[in-house]
Amino acid sequence: MEVLPLLLVLSVWWSRTWDLANADSIIHIGAIFDESAKKDDEVFRTAVGDLNQNEEILQTEKITFSVTFVDGSNPFQAVQEACELMNQGILALVSSIGCTSAGSLQSLADAMHIPHLFIQRSTAGTPRSGCGLTRSNRNDDYTLSVRPPVYLNDVILRVVTEYAWQKFIIFYDSEYDIRGIQEFLDKVSQQGMDVALQKVENNINKMITTLFDTLRIEELNRYRDTLRRAILVMNPATAKSFITEVVETNLVAFDCHWIIINEEINDVDVQELVRRSIGRLTIIRQTFPVPQNISQRCFRGNHRISSTLCDPKDPFAQNMEISNLYIYDTVLLLANAFHKKLEDRKWHSMASLSCIRKNSKPWQGGRSMLETIKKGGVSGLTGELEFGENGGNPNVHFEILGTNYGEELGRGIRKLGCWNPVTGLNGSLTDKKLENNMRGVVLRVVTVLEEPFVMVSENVLGKPKKYQGFSIDVLDALSNYLGFNYEIYVAPDHKYGSPQEDGTWNGLVGELVFKRADIGISALTITPDRENVVDFTTRYMDYSVGVLLRRAEKTVDMFACLAPFDLSLWACIAGTVLLVGLLVYLLNWLNPPRLQMGSMTSTTLYNSMWFVYGSFVQQGGEVPYTTLATRMMMGAWWLFALIVISSYTANLAAFLTITRIESSIQSLQDLSKQTDIPYGTVLDSAVYEHVRMKGMNPFERDSMYSQMWRMINRSNGSENNVLESQAGIQKVKYGNYAFVWDAAVLEYVAINDPDCSFYTIGNTVADRGYGIALQHGSPYRDVFSQRILELQQNGDMDILKHKWWPKNGQCDLYSSVDTKQKGGALDIKSFAGVFCILAAGIVLSCFIAMLETWWNKRKGSRVPSKEAPSLQNETTTSERRNAWPLRPCLKLGSNTWRSQASTHGLHQSSQLGGPLDDP
């Protein structure tokens, strides 16, 4: 433990001794390295030694240097050491440290005008995160970033998109700054990908053991499913240990696919990672161009590189880090810049700078030296090293390596493609676990009968049953494409499956859990509980909860003609007829009208009533009333009659052609708010559990589910629930009941009911879907999901849906009444009340006629002797009535008025049947 500090002291002492020995040199550079960067120091010294031996670059001049080591997490120490280097007089400062101290050195270099070449270094080979150096003023920015920007976010996003991953987990080690992939997480979240994060502790064995101790079997199976797709952002040593642990503990299967991304992965690491892993492995690392001519590998132009650095077979070269390569190229770049300054004879002598004093002045030749470095460029171990306008190195290339799926260890690896920020991805990445050839494979399929998903089409004694339905059509489409065959049977208990008290599962899911079937298909919804124990393909149809109700029966109303007006309104109209008739009679009695000659109409109460009724029903008649008051009364009455009759006619047409909707249940909210119609579902089904979870969740904002759960859970669920869906459908048809079930199943029932006696309501939001269930860890899941997506994309899935759910069915799914007669001819039932009123009028008139006849005969039989005098009186009366108008009116004024009044009195006497006397 005491050897490392001793070596550090000796190294610093040797460096300072080297500085004193070369104090007469005009080329002096300073270097600050992290305490853990021993190889950076070795490569830096090797680079200076190689350049001092090359007389073509610096001719007779030699490079001298000063090296110091600092704690990368201590910015104050880094600044202090940099000040001491500047005090010695340096032309440039080279640093290989982390981001913590880089910002402090940047500020110091900007203040003192010392070119600062920064090489970002990560701890223990962990992937880099962006430092985020501020570059507000380019004229005062003296820091140049030798290493290219961190492009891990862009590379991962491109690769994951190419693989079409939708759900995966990211593992990162304790040394990695997770903020480095925040941009990637934001983008995948916007694209709807499901991403989980987990930190890998230093003690990986303890971490895995804790998982097995704390997770239940269902949770552990779900965790295994998460590990199928994973991204490892960690140093190679941690990645090797982690892969070894998860493989040995059977947390991953041969169908898994992992991506390891790190710039610091060498060839030895690649071979070791492939050897320890199973399934498919993709490795993303930074790569550098290598000369094709082997003899030229150690030559870069007129410079020869030490063989320990350029020979791939050299152990030192094999274990070099990327920062070591950039260190060498940085020294080579500075040497070329110094050479150019010497050629141009624009050399600025070094000055001893003091950055502690307040009146310290920056180096006058700093700007010129910086511009020479930025304009220069070299070809070194990392390829082309040059700087852009922003002071960064734009040249970076990533290599994408990969293996195929397999269980054997030590599989071969090949290059899949490459990526750079200019051209993007160059290559094709494929993620196919199985070929589209499953010929000879026979799968055992378990199902549950549910219209229209799975139904028995043929059941011949002694032969296997044949099935049909939407799910069977989907299964046949997969079979025809992939080439497999299948044997199908119905679950013994005819249930989809639910967890039991002992932790086991029954039904269709239980058949898969106990490995008695390979796949399960029916109207099976994808739920979290089921995903804990079995695998599901991607959904092939959306799922939503619906309600099946019986249509309201169309009632026959014989008096539909009276429906436009309420009974109280009819009573008001009848009273108004009587009242207006009485008023007309009184107005004429108080101010008798002048009748025209020959008029036979009298102003009796009976005639007034009859006239008012006739005008109300728009039958007209003679108008004998000539007084102004009566005319105003009748004008108002005719206007009232016009409005009433017009309103009645319009409403009568609507009532006779459009049937009113009697049911008030048009949504799940309406169903939950009422208690007149009981409703329920299949006991212990997915719908039952869905309503229970929603209804008992105290954080659920919508109270609809809590109200539904109270109705469904009456008597512990035994009152309103059924044991199977067919029982619920029959209960709706023959009773007062609403059945809550899968909307797709209920729509099929409503469409194909011969009496069109059902209608459905439902939730338009599809929060789940129907999927094909497979055994946990099945190798067929991904290939089935891929084919289902293809069926959906090319429209074949829609064709299968329209086969079982046609758009133009014989029944209306969403109308609560029978709509087949809408817009047709009116039937006799609609006018039965009118005929009844007519018949009642005929019968009443006949009865009155018989009563009048009987009365006249009885009256005539009682007074037979008075018949002649009566006739004589009538004759006399008639003569005198005709004689009055012929008498000349010799006197005018009051005499004329009296004559008219007498005549009026005579007329009234005649009408009342009294004696006719002379005035």
Residue pairs with C-beta under 8 A, 6 or more apart in sequence:
8 35
8 69
11 41
11 67
11 69
12 67
12 68
12 69
15 65
15 66
15 67
15 68
16 66
18 64
18 65
18 66
19 28
19 64
19 65
19 66
19 88
22 28
22 62
22 64
23 64
25 61
25 62
25 63
25 64
26 61
26 347
26 349
26 350
27 58
27 61
27 62
27 63
27 64
27 91
27 338
28 63
28 64
28 65
28 66
28 88
28 89
28 90
28 91
28 350
29 63
29 64
29 65
29 66
29 90
29 91
29 92
29 93
29 94
29 331
29 334
30 65
30 66
30 67
30 68
30 82
30 85
30 86
30 88
30 90
30 92
30 93
30 94
31 41
31 44
31 65
31 66
31 67
31 68
31 93
31 94
31 95
31 96
32 67
32 68
32 69
32 70
32 78
32 81
32 82
32 85
32 93
32 94
32 95
32 96
32 97
32 105
33 40
33 41
33 44
33 67
33 68
33 69
33 70
33 95
33 96
33 97
34 40
34 69
34 70
34 71
34 72
34 96
34 97
34 98
34 121
35 69
35 70
35 71
35 72
36 72
36 123
36 124
37 69
37 96
37 97
37 121
37 323
39 320
39 321
39 324
40 96
40 119
40 121
40 323
40 324
40 327
41 67
41 69
42 324
43 309
43 320
43 324
43 325
43 327
43 328
44 65
44 67
44 94
44 327
44 328
44 331
45 67
46 306
46 308
46 309
46 328
47 327
47 328
47 330
47 331
47 332
48 63
48 65
48 331
49 306
50 303
50 304
50 305
50 306
51 57
51 58
51 63
51 303
51 331
51 332
51 335
52 58
52 62
52 63
54 302
54 303
54 304
56 302
56 303
57 302
57 303
57 335
57 336
57 339
58 335
58 338
58 339
58 342
59 342
61 338
61 342
63 331
63 334
63 335
63 338
66 85
66 88
66 90
68 81
68 84
68 85
70 77
70 78
70 81
70 97
70 101
71 77
72 78
72 97
72 98
72 100
72 101
72 121
72 123
73 98
73 100
73 101
74 100
74 101
75 100
75 101
75 103
75 104
76 104
77 101
78 95
78 97
78 101
78 104
78 105
79 101
79 104
79 105
79 108
82 93
82 105
82 108
82 109
82 355
83 108
83 354
83 355
83 356
85 93
86 93
86 112
86 114
86 352
86 353
86 354
86 355
87 352
87 353
87 354
87 355
88 352
89 350
89 351
89 352
89 353
90 114
90 350
91 115
91 334
91 338
91 350
91 369
92 114
92 115
92 116
92 117
92 334
92 369
92 373
93 105
93 109
93 114
93 115
93 116
93 117
94 117
94 119
94 327
94 330
94 331
94 334
95 101
95 102
95 105
95 116
95 117
95 118
95 119
96 119
96 121
96 323
96 327
97 105
97 121
98 120
98 121
98 122
98 123
99 120
99 129
99 131
99 132
102 118
102 120
102 131
102 133
102 143
103 131
103 133
103 134
105 116
105 118
105 143
106 116
106 118
106 133
106 134
106 142
106 143
108 114
108 355
109 115
109 116
109 142
109 143
110 140
110 141
110 142
110 143
111 355
111 362
112 353
112 355
112 360
112 362
112 363
112 366
113 142
113 362
113 363
113 364
113 366
113 367
113 370
114 142
114 353
114 362
114 363
114 366
115 142
115 144
115 366
115 369
115 370
115 373
116 142
116 143
116 144
117 144
117 146
117 330
117 333
117 334
117 373
118 133
118 143
118 144
118 145
118 146
119 146
119 147
119 323
119 326
119 327
119 330
120 128
120 131
120 145
120 147
120 323
121 323
122 128
122 129
122 175
122 264
123 175
124 175
124 235
124 237
125 235
125 236
125 237
125 262
125 264
125 321
126 173
126 175
126 176
126 234
126 235
126 262
127 152
127 176
127 180
127 233
127 234
127 235
127 261
127 262
127 263
127 264
128 147
128 150
128 152
128 180
128 263
129 150
129 176
129 177
129 179
129 180
130 149
130 150
130 180
133 143
133 145
135 141
135 390
135 391
138 389
138 390
138 391
141 391
142 366
142 370
143 391
144 370
144 373
144 374
144 387
144 391
144 392
145 391
145 392
145 393
146 326
146 329
146 330
146 385
146 393
147 322
147 323
147 326
147 393
148 392
148 393
148 394
148 395
148 396
149 392
149 396
150 180
151 396
151 398
151 419
151 421
152 180
152 181
152 184
152 233
152 261
152 263
153 180
153 181
153 183
153 184
153 187
154 419
154 421
155 261
155 284
155 398
155 419
156 181
156 184
156 231
156 259
156 261
156 284
157 184
157 187
157 188
158 419
158 424
158 425
159 259
159 282
159 284
159 400
159 425
159 429
160 168
160 188
160 193
160 231
160 259
162 425
162 429
163 257
163 429
163 431
164 431
165 193
165 229
165 431
166 192
166 193
166 194
167 193
167 194
167 195
167 226
167 229
168 193
168 194
168 195
168 196
168 226
168 229
168 230
168 231
169 195
169 196
169 197
169 198
169 226
169 227
169 229
169 230
169 231
170 181
170 195
170 196
170 197
170 198
170 230
170 231
170 233
171 198
171 199
171 200
171 230
171 231
171 232
171 233
171 234
171 242
172 178
172 197
172 198
172 199
172 200
172 232
172 233
172 234
173 199
173 200
173 233
173 234
173 235
173 238
174 199
174 200
174 201
174 202
175 235
176 233
176 234
178 197
178 199
181 233
185 195
188 195
189 195
196 226
200 207
200 234
200 238
200 242
201 207
204 238
204 241
204 242
204 245
205 245
208 245
208 246
208 249
208 251
211 220
211 223
212 220
212 249
215 223
217 503
218 529
218 532
218 533
219 532
221 532
221 533
221 776
222 531
222 532
223 251
224 251
224 252
224 253
224 776
224 777
225 531
225 535
225 776
227 246
227 251
227 252
227 256
228 252
228 253
228 255
228 256
228 257
229 256
229 257
229 258
230 256
230 257
230 258
230 259
231 258
231 259
231 260
231 261
232 239
232 242
232 243
232 258
232 259
232 260
232 261
233 261
233 262
234 242
234 260
234 262
235 262
235 264
236 262
236 264
236 265
236 266
236 269
236 272
236 273
239 260
239 262
239 273
240 269
240 272
240 273
240 276
243 258
243 273
243 276
243 277
244 276
246 252
247 276
247 277
247 278
252 258
252 278
252 279
253 278
253 279
253 777
254 278
254 279
254 405
254 406
254 407
254 779
255 279
255 405
255 433
255 777
255 779
255 781
255 782
256 278
256 279
256 280
257 279
257 280
257 281
257 282
257 405
257 431
257 433
258 277
258 279
258 280
258 281
258 282
259 282
259 283
259 284
260 273
260 281
260 282
260 283
260 284
261 283
261 284
261 285
262 284
262 285
263 285
263 286
263 322
264 285
264 321
264 322
265 273
265 283
265 285
266 318
266 319
266 320
267 312
267 318
268 318
268 319
270 283
270 285
270 401
270 413
271 413
273 281
273 283
274 281
274 403
274 410
274 411
274 412
274 413
275 409
275 410
276 409
277 403
277 409
278 406
278 407
278 408
278 409
279 405
279 406
280 402
280 403
280 404
280 405
280 406
280 431
280 433
281 402
281 403
281 413
282 400
282 401
282 402
282 403
282 416
282 429
283 400
283 401
283 402
283 413
284 398
284 399
284 400
284 401
284 419
285 398
285 399
285 401
286 322
286 396
286 397
286 398
286 399
287 397
287 398
287 399
287 418
288 325
288 381
288 382
288 383
288 397
289 383
289 397
290 297
291 297
291 299
297 310
297 311
297 312
298 304
298 305
298 306
298 307
298 310
298 311
299 305
300 332
300 378
300 379
300 380
301 378
301 379
303 332
305 328
305 380
305 381
307 314
308 314
308 316
308 317
309 316
309 317
309 320
309 328
309 381
310 317
310 381
311 317
312 318
322 382
325 380
325 381
325 382
326 382
326 385
328 380
328 381
329 378
329 380
329 381
329 382
329 385
330 385
332 378
332 380
332 385
333 373
333 376
333 377
333 378
333 380
333 385
334 373
336 376
336 378
337 369
337 372
337 373
337 376
340 372
340 376
341 347
341 348
341 368
341 369
341 372
346 368
348 363
348 364
348 365
348 368
348 369
349 365
351 363
351 364
353 360
353 361
353 362
353 363
354 360
373 387
374 387
374 391
376 386
377 384
377 385
377 386
377 387
378 384
378 385
379 385
382 395
383 395
383 397
384 395
385 393
385 395
386 393
386 394
386 395
387 393
388 394
394 421
396 420
396 421
397 418
397 419
397 420
398 418
398 419
398 420
399 415
399 418
400 415
400 416
400 417
400 418
400 419
400 427
400 429
401 413
401 414
401 415
401 416
402 413
402 414
402 416
402 429
403 411
403 412
403 413
403 414
404 411
405 433
415 427
416 427
416 428
416 429
417 425
417 426
417 427
417 428
417 429
418 425
418 426
418 427
419 425
419 426
420 426
432 783
432 786
433 779
433 782
433 783
434 779
434 780
434 782
434 783
436 481
436 482
436 483
436 783
437 482
437 483
438 482
438 483
438 484
438 780
438 783
439 483
439 484
440 483
440 484
441 483
441 484
441 485
442 484
442 485
442 486
442 487
443 484
443 485
443 486
443 487
443 518
443 519
443 780
444 486
444 487
444 489
444 516
444 517
444 518
444 519
445 475
445 486
445 487
445 488
445 489
445 517
445 518
445 519
445 520
445 521
446 488
446 489
446 490
446 491
446 508
446 511
446 512
446 516
446 517
446 519
446 520
447 454
447 467
447 471
447 488
447 489
447 490
447 491
447 508
447 520
447 521
447 522
448 454
448 490
448 491
448 494
448 495
448 496
448 507
448 508
448 522
448 523
448 524
449 455
449 456
449 490
449 494
449 522
450 469
450 522
450 523
450 725
450 745
451 469
451 745
451 748
451 749
452 469
452 470
452 745
452 748
452 804
452 805
453 469
453 470
453 471
453 472
453 522
453 523
453 744
453 745
453 770
454 467
454 469
454 471
454 472
454 521
454 522
454 523
455 467
455 468
455 469
456 465
456 466
456 467
456 468
457 466
457 467
457 468
458 465
458 466
459 465
459 466
464 487
467 488
469 804
470 541
470 800
470 801
470 803
470 804
471 521
471 522
471 523
471 770
472 521
473 800
473 803
474 521
474 540
474 772
474 788
474 791
474 797
474 800
475 486
475 521
475 772
477 787
477 791
477 796
477 800
478 484
478 784
478 787
478 788
479 485
479 486
481 787
482 783
482 787
486 519
489 517
491 497
491 507
491 508
491 510
491 511
493 506
493 507
494 507
494 724
495 506
495 507
495 508
495 684
496 507
496 508
496 509
496 522
496 524
496 685
496 686
497 505
497 506
497 507
497 508
497 509
497 510
497 530
498 505
498 506
498 507
498 509
498 684
498 685
498 689
499 505
499 529
500 506
504 510
504 513
505 513
505 533
508 520
508 522
508 524
508 773
509 520
509 530
509 533
509 534
509 773
511 517
511 520
512 518
512 519
512 520
512 533
512 534
512 773
512 774
512 775
512 776
513 533
513 534
513 776
515 775
517 775
518 774
518 775
518 778
518 780
519 772
519 773
519 774
519 775
519 778
519 780
520 534
520 772
520 773
520 774
521 772
521 773
523 742
523 744
523 745
523 770
524 530
524 770
524 771
524 772
524 773
525 543
525 686
525 742
525 768
525 769
525 770
525 771
526 536
526 539
526 768
526 769
526 770
526 771
527 686
527 689
527 768
529 689
530 536
530 773
533 776
534 773
534 774
534 775
534 776
535 773
535 774
535 775
535 776
535 777
535 778
535 781
536 771
536 772
536 773
536 774
536 781
537 771
537 772
537 774
537 781
537 784
537 785
537 788
538 771
538 785
538 788
538 789
539 768
539 769
539 770
539 771
540 769
540 770
540 771
540 772
540 788
540 791
540 792
540 797
541 744
541 769
541 770
541 797
541 801
542 766
542 768
542 769
542 770
543 742
543 743
543 744
543 766
543 767
543 768
543 769
543 770
544 742
544 743
544 762
544 763
544 764
544 765
544 766
544 767
544 768
545 668
545 687
545 690
545 691
545 740
545 741
545 742
545 743
545 762
545 763
546 740
546 741
546 742
546 743
546 744
546 746
546 747
546 760
546 761
546 762
546 763
547 665
547 668
547 671
547 679
547 738
547 739
547 740
547 741
547 746
547 760
547 761
547 762
548 728
548 729
548 732
548 738
548 739
548 741
548 746
548 749
548 750
548 758
548 759
548 760
549 663
549 665
549 677
549 732
549 738
549 758
549 759
549 760
549 761
549 816
550 732
550 733
550 757
550 758
550 759
551 663
551 756
551 757
551 758
551 759
551 815
551 816
551 817
551 818
552 661
552 662
552 663
552 816
552 817
554 659
554 817
554 818
556 829
556 832
557 563
557 833
558 829
558 832
558 833
558 836
559 833
559 836
560 655
560 656
560 830
560 832
560 833
561 652
561 831
561 833
561 834
561 837
562 570
562 833
563 651
563 652
563 655
564 647
564 648
564 651
564 652
564 654
564 655
565 573
565 648
565 651
573 644
576 640
577 609
577 612
577 613
577 616
578 609
580 612
580 633
580 637
581 605
581 608
581 609
581 610
581 611
581 612
581 613
582 605
582 608
582 609
583 633
584 608
584 611
584 612
584 625
584 630
584 633
584 634
585 603
585 604
585 605
585 608
585 609
587 625
587 627
587 629
587 630
587 633
588 603
588 608
588 625
588 627
588 630
589 603
591 627
591 629
592 603
592 904
593 603
593 624
593 625
593 626
593 627
593 630
594 626
595 601
595 624
597 885
599 624
601 607
601 622
601 624
602 907
602 911
603 624
603 625
604 911
611 621
611 623
612 637
614 620
614 621
615 621
615 634
615 637
615 638
615 641
616 637
616 641
616 644
616 645
617 645
618 641
618 645
623 634
625 631
625 634
656 826
656 830
657 823
657 826
658 822
659 817
659 818
659 821
659 822
661 815
661 816
661 817
662 816
662 817
663 816
663 817
664 670
664 674
665 671
665 674
665 677
665 738
665 761
665 816
666 761
666 816
667 761
668 704
668 708
668 761
668 762
668 763
669 704
670 761
671 677
671 679
671 708
671 738
671 761
672 703
672 704
672 705
672 707
672 708
672 711
673 707
675 711
676 736
677 736
677 737
677 738
678 711
678 719
678 720
678 736
678 737
678 738
679 708
679 711
679 712
679 720
679 737
679 738
679 739
679 740
680 711
680 712
680 717
680 719
680 720
680 721
680 722
680 728
680 737
680 739
680 740
681 687
681 688
681 691
681 712
681 721
681 722
681 728
681 739
681 740
681 741
682 688
682 721
682 722
682 723
682 724
682 725
682 728
682 741
683 717
683 718
683 721
683 722
683 723
687 740
687 741
687 742
688 712
688 717
688 721
691 705
691 708
691 709
691 712
691 740
692 709
692 712
692 713
694 700
694 705
694 706
694 709
695 705
695 706
695 707
695 708
695 709
695 710
695 713
696 706
696 709
697 705
700 706
708 740
711 720
712 720
712 721
712 740
714 720
720 737
722 728
722 731
722 739
725 739
725 741
725 745
728 737
728 739
728 741
729 739
729 749
731 737
731 739
732 738
732 739
732 758
733 757
733 758
739 746
743 760
743 762
743 763
744 770
744 805
746 758
746 760
746 762
747 760
747 805
747 813
748 804
748 805
749 758
750 756
750 758
750 759
750 760
750 811
750 813
751 805
751 806
751 809
751 810
751 811
751 813
752 809
752 811
753 811
756 810
756 811
756 812
756 818
756 820
758 811
759 812
759 813
759 814
759 815
759 816
760 813
760 814
761 814
772 784
772 788
774 780
774 781
774 784
788 797
791 797
812 819
860 867
873 915
873 916
876 916
877 910
877 916
880 906
880 916
880 918
881 906
881 907
881 910
881 916
884 903
884 906
885 903
887 899
889 895
889 896
889 899
902 919
906 916
906 919
909 915
909 916
910 916
